Amino acid sequence: MSDVIKPPPTANPALEIVHSPSLYQAVAERLRLMILENMLAPGSRISEKHLCETFGVSRTPLREALKVLANEGLIELLPNRGAHVTEIDPQEVSDLFDVMAVLEGLSGSLLADRASNEEIAEIQSIHNQMVACYQNQERSEYFRLNQHIHHRLTEISGNRVLHKLAPSLMTKVTRARYAANMQLERWEQSVEEHELILQALKKRDGPALSAIMSLHMQKTGDAVRQRLQPN
């Protein structure tokens, strides 16, 4: 059985590390959360020594984890200068949402015919959990479940190229939403849009589902762009 090192109840959950054959993946997951939560701020240098001590791991899994996050665009590996958390580029964020709106529309058009009744029920269940997090103002868990829903919808769409592209792009979307510190009004609108997505999915209305998923991403992008604009 795998050993799990858990922090005390008052410790930061981002520091929990699961020791398993894919240890570097567990380290990457925790580092990803630390970046999303701004515990590792944009532009900050990553201290390998400090993180190894914090996580209780050697440099090998940590460096493998850093490579994963570099591929996701969350950190930059600089020769002779170590790793740094990447800055958030408002123009890149704007371009990202343009692309995601198109990909979400494609996903929606495929889902109507390809989603099974069991998979639709699964999405409903995750959605219910996400709504509960919204009602309880549990921001981190809400974003995690939101990302999970979009990941599953892409997976269920059955397009393998789309499935490979989406995860790293959705991580960037989530980071942009965190950085923009989305207002409660947009949060409420987002939940309502997810309700519409579910309704169209249950009806297996491909055109409507495609349009709603694309519009949902466009509206999220508009809100993020507005919040990231310099004062």
C-alpha positions as CSV (number, residue, x, y, z in Angstrom):
1,M,0.0,0.0,0.0
2,S,1.3,3.5,-0.8
3,D,2.4,5.7,2.0
4,V,0.7,9.1,2.3
5,I,2.4,11.9,4.1
6,K,-0.4,14.3,5.2
7,P,0.2,17.7,6.8
8,P,-1.4,18.6,10.1
9,P,-5.0,19.8,9.9
10,T,-3.8,23.4,9.9
11,A,-1.2,22.9,7.2
12,N,-1.7,24.0,3.6
13,P,-3.3,21.1,1.6
14,A,-1.0,22.0,-1.3
15,L,1.8,20.4,0.6
16,E,0.3,16.9,0.8
17,I,2.4,14.5,-1.3
18,V,1.5,10.9,-2.2
19,H,4.4,8.5,-2.5
20,S,3.8,6.3,-5.5
21,P,5.5,5.2,-8.7
22,S,4.3,8.4,-10.2
23,L,5.7,10.6,-7.4
24,Y,6.7,13.3,-9.9
25,Q,3.0,13.6,-11.0
26,A,1.9,14.2,-7.4
27,V,4.6,16.8,-7.0
28,A,3.5,18.5,-10.2
29,E,-0.1,18.5,-9.0
30,R,0.8,20.3,-5.8
31,L,3.1,22.8,-7.6
32,R,0.4,23.5,-10.1
33,L,-2.1,24.3,-7.3
34,M,0.5,26.5,-5.6
35,I,0.9,28.5,-8.8
36,L,-2.8,28.7,-9.4
37,E,-3.4,29.8,-5.8
38,N,-0.6,32.4,-6.2
39,M,1.4,30.8,-3.4
40,L,4.2,30.9,-6.1
41,A,3.7,34.3,-7.6
42,P,4.2,35.2,-11.3
43,G,7.9,35.9,-12.0
44,S,9.1,34.3,-8.7
45,R,12.1,32.0,-8.7
46,I,11.5,28.4,-7.7
47,S,13.9,27.2,-5.0
48,E,14.5,23.5,-5.6
49,K,16.1,23.1,-2.2
50,H,13.2,24.6,-0.4
51,L,10.6,22.6,-2.2
52,C,12.5,19.4,-1.7
53,E,12.5,20.0,2.0
54,T,8.9,21.1,2.0
55,F,7.6,18.1,0.1
56,G,10.1,15.6,1.5
57,V,11.3,14.4,-1.9
58,S,14.6,14.3,-3.8
59,R,15.5,16.6,-6.7
60,T,14.8,13.9,-9.3
61,P,10.9,13.8,-8.9
62,L,10.9,17.6,-8.4
63,R,12.8,18.2,-11.6
64,E,10.5,15.8,-13.5
65,A,7.5,17.8,-12.1
66,L,9.1,21.1,-13.2
67,K,9.4,19.7,-16.8
68,V,5.7,18.9,-16.7
69,L,4.8,22.4,-15.6
70,A,7.1,23.9,-18.2
71,N,5.3,22.0,-20.9
72,E,2.0,23.5,-19.5
73,G,3.5,27.0,-19.7
74,L,3.2,27.6,-16.0
75,I,7.0,27.8,-15.4
76,E,10.1,28.6,-17.5
77,L,13.3,26.6,-17.2
78,L,16.2,29.0,-17.8
79,P,19.8,27.7,-18.4
80,N,22.0,28.4,-15.4
81,R,19.2,30.4,-13.7
82,G,16.8,27.7,-12.6
83,A,13.1,27.7,-12.8
84,H,10.8,30.7,-12.6
85,V,7.0,31.0,-12.6
86,T,5.9,32.5,-15.9
87,E,4.2,35.9,-16.0
88,I,0.6,36.3,-17.1
89,D,0.5,37.9,-20.5
90,P,-2.9,39.6,-21.1
91,Q,-2.6,39.3,-24.9
92,E,-1.8,35.6,-24.7
93,V,-4.8,35.2,-22.3
94,S,-7.0,36.9,-24.8
95,D,-5.7,34.7,-27.6
96,L,-6.2,31.6,-25.4
97,F,-9.9,32.3,-24.9
98,D,-10.4,32.9,-28.6
99,V,-9.0,29.4,-29.3
100,M,-10.9,27.8,-26.4
101,A,-14.2,29.2,-27.5
102,V,-13.7,27.4,-30.9
103,L,-12.6,24.1,-29.3
104,E,-15.5,24.1,-26.8
105,G,-17.9,24.6,-29.7
106,L,-16.4,21.7,-31.5
107,S,-16.6,19.6,-28.3
108,G,-20.3,20.5,-27.9
109,S,-21.2,19.5,-31.5
110,L,-19.6,16.0,-30.9
111,L,-21.0,15.4,-27.5
112,A,-24.7,15.3,-28.4
113,D,-24.3,12.1,-30.3
114,R,-21.5,10.5,-28.5
115,A,-22.3,10.9,-24.8
116,S,-23.9,7.9,-23.1
117,N,-26.7,8.2,-20.6
118,E,-24.3,7.1,-17.9
119,E,-21.8,9.8,-18.9
120,I,-24.5,12.5,-18.8
121,A,-25.4,11.4,-15.3
122,E,-21.8,11.6,-14.3
123,I,-21.6,15.2,-15.6
124,Q,-24.7,16.0,-13.7
125,S,-23.2,14.6,-10.5
126,I,-20.0,16.7,-10.9
127,H,-22.1,19.7,-11.7
128,N,-24.1,19.3,-8.5
129,Q,-20.9,19.2,-6.5
130,M,-19.6,22.3,-8.3
131,V,-22.9,24.2,-7.5
132,A,-22.5,23.2,-3.8
133,C,-19.0,24.7,-3.8
134,Y,-20.3,27.9,-5.4
135,Q,-23.0,28.1,-2.7
136,N,-20.4,27.6,0.0
137,Q,-18.0,30.0,-1.6
138,E,-15.3,27.2,-1.9
139,R,-13.4,28.8,-4.7
140,S,-10.5,26.4,-5.1
141,E,-12.7,23.3,-5.2
142,Y,-15.2,25.0,-7.4
143,F,-12.5,25.7,-10.0
144,R,-11.2,22.2,-9.7
145,L,-14.6,20.7,-10.4
146,N,-15.3,23.2,-13.2
147,Q,-12.0,22.2,-14.9
148,H,-12.9,18.5,-14.3
149,I,-16.3,19.0,-16.1
150,H,-14.7,20.6,-19.1
151,H,-12.0,17.9,-19.2
152,R,-14.7,15.1,-19.1
153,L,-16.8,16.8,-21.7
154,T,-13.7,16.9,-24.0
155,E,-12.9,13.3,-23.2
156,I,-16.5,12.1,-23.9
157,S,-16.5,14.0,-27.2
158,G,-14.2,11.2,-28.5
159,N,-11.8,13.4,-30.5
160,R,-8.3,12.3,-29.6
161,V,-6.6,15.4,-30.9
162,L,-9.0,17.7,-28.9
163,H,-8.4,15.5,-25.8
164,K,-4.7,15.9,-26.0
165,L,-4.9,19.7,-26.5
166,A,-7.5,20.6,-23.9
167,P,-5.8,19.8,-20.6
168,S,-2.9,22.1,-20.8
169,L,-5.1,24.9,-22.3
170,M,-7.7,24.5,-19.5
171,T,-4.9,24.8,-16.9
172,K,-4.0,28.2,-18.4
173,V,-7.7,29.1,-18.5
174,T,-8.0,28.3,-14.8
175,R,-4.9,30.3,-13.9
176,A,-6.2,33.3,-15.8
177,R,-9.5,33.0,-13.9
178,Y,-7.6,32.9,-10.6
179,A,-5.5,35.8,-11.5
180,A,-8.5,37.9,-12.6
181,N,-10.1,37.3,-9.2
182,M,-13.5,36.8,-10.8
183,Q,-16.3,38.8,-9.3
184,L,-19.3,37.1,-7.7
185,E,-21.6,38.2,-10.5
186,R,-19.6,36.4,-13.2
187,W,-19.4,33.4,-10.9
188,E,-23.2,33.2,-10.7
189,Q,-23.5,33.6,-14.5
190,S,-21.0,30.8,-15.1
191,V,-23.1,28.5,-12.9
192,E,-26.2,29.4,-14.9
193,E,-24.4,28.8,-18.2
194,H,-23.3,25.3,-17.0
195,E,-27.0,24.6,-16.2
196,L,-27.8,25.5,-19.9
197,I,-25.0,23.2,-21.1
198,L,-26.5,20.3,-19.1
199,Q,-30.0,21.0,-20.5
200,A,-28.7,20.9,-24.1
201,L,-26.7,17.8,-23.4
202,K,-29.6,16.0,-21.9
203,K,-31.7,16.9,-25.0
204,R,-28.8,15.9,-27.2
205,D,-29.2,19.1,-29.1
206,G,-25.8,19.4,-30.9
207,P,-26.2,22.9,-32.4
208,A,-27.5,24.4,-29.1
209,L,-24.8,22.6,-27.1
210,S,-22.1,23.8,-29.4
211,A,-23.3,27.4,-29.2
212,I,-23.8,27.4,-25.5
213,M,-20.3,25.9,-24.7
214,S,-18.6,28.4,-27.1
215,L,-20.5,31.4,-25.7
216,H,-19.7,30.3,-22.1
217,M,-16.0,30.4,-22.9
218,Q,-16.3,33.7,-24.7
219,K,-18.1,35.3,-21.8
220,T,-15.5,33.9,-19.4
221,G,-12.8,35.3,-21.6
222,D,-14.5,38.7,-21.7
223,A,-14.7,38.9,-17.9
224,V,-11.0,37.8,-17.5
225,R,-9.8,40.3,-20.1
226,Q,-11.6,43.1,-18.3
227,R,-10.2,42.2,-15.0
228,L,-6.6,41.9,-16.3
229,Q,-6.6,45.2,-18.0
230,P,-4.1,47.6,-16.5
231,N,-5.6,50.4,-14.4
